[in-house]
Amino acid sequence: MHPRVTGWASAAAAMALVAGVAGIVGIGGGGCTAKAKHPDHAVLPAWAQDEFHRLELDERLELHQKVEPGFQLGDFDGDGQLDVAAQVQDRRSGKVGVLLLHRAGGGHVLGAGQPLGDGGDDWNWLAGWKVVAGEQVPGGAANGKNALFVEKRGSPGGVIYWNGSGYVWVPWSG
Ligand SMILES: [Ca+2]
């Protein structure tokens, strides 16, 4: 059910992501520092760039890459359409986290100033992440969706899934 998340895991993709969104929101008066070696290889989907702008999230968040890849694709809300999870940083506080953009509309900020579970409000601990099948989440609450595993330095980490109204964090027992 979840074979669609491949091919985006490259630094070039992440840099292209940053370059693409910077273009959309008009950042770059001071010079764009993104150096995409393969700008056409993989960029944040256009709909996600549009949604980031439409929700005015670009006013408080900037795309950020702490670990590779800079963003992930998965059907996190289970509607059959791929959604985006992108690493972001709060412009004011510098706190990092993940922005979930649903293909059907809507954005959800996890970390980056918005506390979630054991992750707190600054995910500076992020050491790795990947998309997993919801069936791997204990209890069955995420079945039929993708979930997001986040590796936390010094702990087993957590898995994040959509419960129908918001994102929740459960400790990874893996
Ligand atoms: Ca979806």
Boltz pocket constraint, residues with backbone or C-beta under 6 A from the ligand:
constraints:
  - pocket:
      binder: B
      contacts: [[A, 74], [A, 75], [A, 76], [A, 77], [A, 78], [A, 79], [A, 80], [A, 81], [A, 82], [A, 83], [A, 102], [A, 103], [A, 104]]
      max_distance: 6.0
